[in-house]
Amino acid sequence: MSEFALRPAGAADHPVLEMLMSEQIVSEQDFDIRKIDVAWVHSENCQSYIKMVCNAPDQGISMIANTGHDDPVGFLCGRFIRLSDIFSVSDTTMFSIDYLFVRPNFRRQGVAAMMLNAIETRMRRQGVTALRVSASVGNSAALKTYQAQAFQAVEMSLEKPLFPPL
């Protein structure tokens, strides 16, 4: 088994995150009905997101998993959701894992679990009350990974594609 290390992603890592996000989009084409175009990674929305998770630790966090030779094998990006901004509740904060990806050649080696454990530890220290993640129904490997880390289903989201547009 290979050894892996985690490090925070910073401003200099934008190209690495773009590359890994592009690979994630391609790898999920089989079970993502939205069929996101890889070009999205270069869109203004995606670029803003990457800047936020790399440069604004009070808003979002990103980390990169590397081999011992500093080759990127995966990443995790997410953002804080302050429930008091949405609902009439006390100041409760949740962390939404928006992206978690491990390159296919490095799957089933504990990389995703390592990233999930690291973010859980960090969020507990920061007083975050819950982690949230979503996965496509057809992505059974992701669902098994999250369930093995004690994530539980709390809601179900349904989507109806409207293709082609009118």
VODO-437756 format. One line per 10 residues: number of its first residue (from 1); their letters; for each residue x, y, z of N, C-alpha, C. Coordinates in steps of 0.2 Angstrom, whole numbers, plus 5000, padded with zeros to 4 digits. Atoms other than C-alpha are relative to their C-alpha. Layout:
N
NUM) A) X/Y/Z/X/Y/Z/X/Y/Z ~ ... $
This chain:
166
1) MSEFALRPAG) 5004/4994/5000/5000/5000/5000/5004/5006/5000 ~ 4997/4994/5000/5006/5017/4996/4999/5005/5006 ~ 5001/4995/4995/5009/5031/5008/4997/5007/4997 ~ 5002/4994/5002/4999/5047/5006/5000/5005/5005 ~ 5000/4994/4996/4999/5064/5013/4995/5005/4998 ~ 5005/4995/5001/4987/5078/5015/5003/5007/5001 ~ 4997/4993/4999/4991/5097/5013/4994/5004/4998 ~ 5005/4995/5002/4980/5112/5012/5001/5002/4993 ~ 4999/4997/5007/4977/5119/4994/5000/5007/5001 ~ 4999/4992/5000/4983/5137/4992/4999/5003/4993 $
11) AADHPVLEML) 5001/4996/5006/4982/5150/4978/5004/4997/4995 ~ 4996/5003/5005/4996/5141/4969/4998/4993/4997 ~ 5003/5007/5002/4986/5125/4968/4994/5001/4995 ~ 5006/4999/5005/4972/5132/4956/5001/4995/4994 ~ 4999/5005/5006/4979/5122/4941/4999/4993/5002 ~ 5001/5007/4998/4980/5106/4951/4993/4999/5002 ~ 5007/5001/4999/4962/5108/4957/4996/5000/4994 ~ 5004/5000/5006/4956/5112/4940/5001/4993/4996 ~ 4998/5006/5003/4965/5097/4933/4996/4994/5004 ~ 5004/5006/4996/4957/5085/4947/4993/5001/4999 $
21) MSEQIVSEQD) 5007/4999/5001/4940/5093/4945/4998/4998/4993 ~ 5001/5002/5007/4941/5090/4926/5000/4992/5000 ~ 5000/5007/5000/4945/5072/4929/4994/4997/5004 ~ 5006/5002/4996/4931/5070/4942/4994/5000/4995 ~ 5006/4999/5005/4918/5077/4929/5000/4994/4995 ~ 4999/5005/5005/4925/5064/4916/4998/4993/5003 ~ 5001/5006/4996/4925/5050/4929/4992/4998/5002 ~ 5007/5001/4998/4907/5053/4934/4994/5000/4994 ~ 5005/5000/5005/4899/5054/4917/4995/4994/4999 ~ 5004/5006/5001/4892/5036/4918/4994/5001/5005 $
31) FDIRKIDVAW) 5006/5000/4995/4880/5040/4933/4998/5007/5001 ~ 5003/4994/4999/4878/5059/4933/4996/5002/4994 ~ 5005/4999/5005/4862/5063/4923/5001/5007/4997 ~ 5000/4993/5003/4867/5082/4921/5005/5000/4995 ~ 4995/5000/5005/4882/5078/4910/5004/5006/4999 ~ 4997/4993/5000/4892/5093/4915/5006/5000/4995 ~ 4995/4999/5005/4904/5099/4902/5007/5002/5004 ~ 4993/4998/4997/4923/5099/4907/5002/5007/5000 ~ 4998/4992/5001/4924/5117/4901/4997/5004/5006 ~ 5002/4997/4994/4914/5121/4917/5005/5002/5005 $
41) VHSENCQSYI) 4995/4999/4995/4930/5120/4927/5003/5007/4998 ~ 4997/4993/5002/4936/5136/4917/4995/5006/5001 ~ 5005/4995/5000/4920/5145/4920/5001/5005/5006 ~ 4999/4995/4995/4919/5161/4931/4997/4997/5007 ~ 5003/5003/4994/4908/5151/4944/5005/4996/5003 ~ 4995/5005/4997/4921/5137/4946/5006/5004/5002 ~ 4994/4997/4998/4935/5149/4947/4999/5004/5006 ~ 5001/4997/4994/4927/5159/4960/5000/4996/5006 ~ 5001/5005/4995/4923/5144/4970/5007/4997/5002 ~ 4993/5002/4998/4942/5138/4969/5003/5005/5004 $
51) KMVCNAPDQG) 4996/4994/4997/4948/5155/4974/4997/5000/5008 ~ 5003/5000/4993/4936/5154/4989/5002/4995/5005 ~ 4997/5006/4996/4941/5137/4995/5007/5000/5002 ~ 4993/4999/4999/4959/5141/4993/5002/5006/5004 ~ 4998/4993/4997/4960/5159/5000/4996/5002/5005 ~ 5004/4998/4995/4946/5161/5012/4998/4995/5005 ~ 5001/5006/4996/4947/5149/5026/4994/5001/5005 ~ 5006/4999/4996/4932/5157/5035/4994/4998/4996 ~ 5006/5002/5004/4921/5152/5020/5001/4993/4997 ~ 5000/5007/5003/4928/5136/5013/5007/4998/5001 $
61) ISMIANTGHD) 4994/5003/4999/4942/5124/5014/5002/4995/4994 ~ 4998/5005/5005/4952/5113/5001/5006/4997/5003 ~ 4994/5004/4999/4965/5099/5003/5001/4996/4994 ~ 4998/5004/5006/4975/5089/4991/5003/4994/5004 ~ 4997/5006/4998/4980/5071/4994/5006/4999/4995 ~ 4994/5001/5004/4998/5067/4987/5003/4993/5002 ~ 4996/5006/4999/5009/5052/4985/5006/5003/5004 ~ 4994/4998/4997/5025/5052/4994/5005/5004/4996 ~ 4996/4996/5005/5032/5060/4978/4997/5006/4998 ~ 5004/4993/5001/5020/5075/4979/4996/5000/4994 $
71) DPVGFLCGRF) 5004/5001/5005/5010/5068/4965/4992/5001/5002 ~ 5007/5000/4998/4991/5073/4967/4996/4994/4998 ~ 5004/5006/5001/4980/5058/4969/4992/5002/5002 ~ 5007/4998/4999/4964/5067/4975/4999/5007/5004 ~ 5001/4994/4997/4956/5082/4983/4993/5000/5004 ~ 5006/4999/4996/4942/5088/4995/4999/5007/5000 ~ 5001/4993/4999/4934/5105/4994/4993/5000/5003 ~ 5006/4998/4997/4920/5112/5004/4999/5007/5003 ~ 5002/4993/4997/4911/5127/5012/4996/4999/5006 ~ 5004/5000/4994/4904/5132/5028/4993/5003/4998 $
81) IRLSDIFSVS) 5007/4998/5001/4885/5134/5029/4997/5002/5007 ~ 5003/4998/4994/4878/5144/5043/4993/5000/5000 ~ 5007/5001/5000/4861/5138/5047/4996/5006/5002 ~ 5003/4994/4997/4857/5154/5056/4998/5005/4994 ~ 5001/4995/5006/4858/5163/5039/4994/4997/4996 ~ 5005/5003/5004/4845/5151/5032/4993/4999/5004 ~ 5006/5002/4996/4833/5146/5046/5001/5005/5007 ~ 5000/4997/4993/4828/5154/5063/5003/4995/5005 ~ 4997/5004/4995/4840/5144/5073/5006/5003/5003 ~ 4994/4997/4997/4854/5147/5084/5006/5000/4996 $
91) DTTMFSIDYL) 4995/5000/5004/4871/5150/5077/5003/4993/4999 ~ 4998/5007/5001/4874/5132/5070/5004/5000/4993 ~ 4996/5000/5006/4887/5129/5057/5001/4993/4997 ~ 4999/5007/5003/4888/5114/5045/5005/5001/4995 ~ 4995/5000/5005/4902/5110/5033/4998/4995/4994 ~ 5003/5003/5006/4896/5105/5015/5007/4998/4996 ~ 4994/5003/5005/4909/5093/5006/4997/5001/4993 ~ 5002/4999/5006/4906/5099/4989/5003/4996/4995 ~ 4996/5004/5005/4919/5089/4980/5005/4996/5004 ~ 4995/5005/4997/4929/5073/4985/5001/4996/4994 $
101) FVRPNFRRQG) 4998/5004/5006/4938/5064/4971/5007/4997/5002 ~ 4993/5004/5000/4952/5051/4971/5001/4997/4993 ~ 4998/5003/5006/4960/5046/4955/4999/4993/5000 ~ 5001/5007/5000/4955/5029/4949/5005/4995/5002 ~ 4994/5005/4998/4972/5021/4951/5002/5000/5007 ~ 4999/5000/4993/4972/5026/4969/4994/4999/5004 ~ 5006/5002/4996/4955/5021/4974/5001/4994/5004 ~ 5000/5006/4995/4952/5008/4988/5006/4999/5003 ~ 4994/5000/4997/4968/5013/4996/5000/5004/5006 ~ 5001/4996/4994/4961/5024/5010/5001/5007/4999 $
111) VAAMMLNAIE) 4999/4992/5001/4963/5041/5002/4994/5004/5002 ~ 5006/4996/4999/4945/5046/5003/4999/5000/5008 ~ 5001/5000/4993/4944/5040/5021/5005/5004/5004 ~ 4995/4996/4997/4960/5049/5026/4997/5008/4999 ~ 5002/4994/5000/4953/5065/5019/4993/5002/5004 ~ 5006/4999/4996/4936/5063/5027/5001/5000/5007 ~ 4998/5000/4993/4944/5059/5044/5003/5007/5001 ~ 4996/4993/4999/4955/5075/5042/4995/5005/5001 ~ 5005/4995/5000/4940/5086/5038/4996/5000/5006 ~ 5004/5001/4994/4930/5079/5052/5004/5002/5006 $
121) TRMRRQGVTA) 4996/4997/4994/4944/5082/5065/5000/5007/5000 ~ 5000/4993/5000/4946/5099/5059/4994/5004/5002 ~ 5006/4997/4999/4928/5103/5059/4998/5000/5007 ~ 5002/5001/4992/4925/5096/5077/5004/5005/5004 ~ 4996/4995/4996/4939/5107/5083/4998/5007/4999 ~ 5003/4994/5001/4931/5122/5075/4993/5001/5002 ~ 5007/5000/4997/4914/5118/5083/4995/4999/4995 ~ 5005/5002/5005/4905/5113/5067/4996/4995/5002 ~ 5004/5005/4997/4890/5103/5071/4998/4994/4996 ~ 5002/5006/5004/4888/5092/5056/5004/5001/4993 $
131) LRVSASVGNS) 4998/5000/5007/4896/5087/5039/4995/4998/4996 ~ 5005/5002/5005/4886/5086/5024/5003/4998/4993 ~ 4997/5002/5007/4890/5077/5007/4994/4997/4996 ~ 5005/5003/5005/4879/5072/4992/5004/4996/4995 ~ 4997/5005/5005/4883/5058/4979/4994/4998/4996 ~ 5005/5002/5004/4874/5053/4964/4998/4993/5002 ~ 5003/5006/4998/4862/5038/4967/5004/4994/4997 ~ 4996/5005/5004/4872/5028/4954/5007/4999/5002 ~ 4993/5000/4998/4889/5031/4962/5000/4996/5006 ~ 5000/5004/4995/4889/5016/4973/5006/5000/5004 $
141) AALKTYQAQA) 4994/5000/4996/4907/5017/4978/5000/5006/5004 ~ 5000/4994/4996/4905/5035/4984/4995/4999/5006 ~ 5005/5001/4995/4889/5030/4994/5003/4995/5005 ~ 4997/5005/4995/4898/5015/5002/5006/5003/5004 ~ 4995/4997/4996/4913/5026/5007/4997/5005/5005 ~ 5003/4995/4995/4902/5039/5015/4997/4996/5006 ~ 5003/5004/4995/4892/5026/5024/5005/4996/5005 ~ 4995/5003/4996/4908/5017/5030/5003/5006/5005 ~ 4998/4995/4996/4912/5034/5038/4995/5003/5004 ~ 5006/4998/4996/4895/5035/5047/4996/5006/4998 $
151) FQAVEMSLEK) 5004/4995/5002/4887/5047/5036/4993/4997/4999 ~ 5007/5003/5000/4868/5044/5036/4996/5004/4995 ~ 5005/4997/5005/4854/5048/5023/4996/5004/5005 ~ 5005/4996/4996/4844/5063/5030/4995/5003/4995 ~ 5005/4998/5005/4835/5068/5014/5001/4997/4993 ~ 4999/5003/5007/4832/5063/4996/4999/5006/4995 ~ 5001/4995/5005/4834/5075/4982/4998/4996/4993 ~ 5002/5003/5007/4825/5071/4965/5001/5005/4995 ~ 4999/4995/5005/4829/5079/4949/4996/4997/4993 ~ 5004/5001/5006/4819/5079/4932/5004/5004/4995 $
161) PLFPPL) 4997/4996/5005/4830/5083/4917/4995/5003/4995 ~ 5004/4996/5005/4822/5095/4905/5004/5001/4993 ~ 4996/5000/5006/4832/5090/4889/4995/4998/4994 ~ 4997/4994/5002/4831/5097/4876/4996/5006/5003 ~ 5004/4994/4998/4827/5114/4882/4995/5003/4995 ~ 5005/4997/5005/4812/5123/4874/5003/5006/4997 $
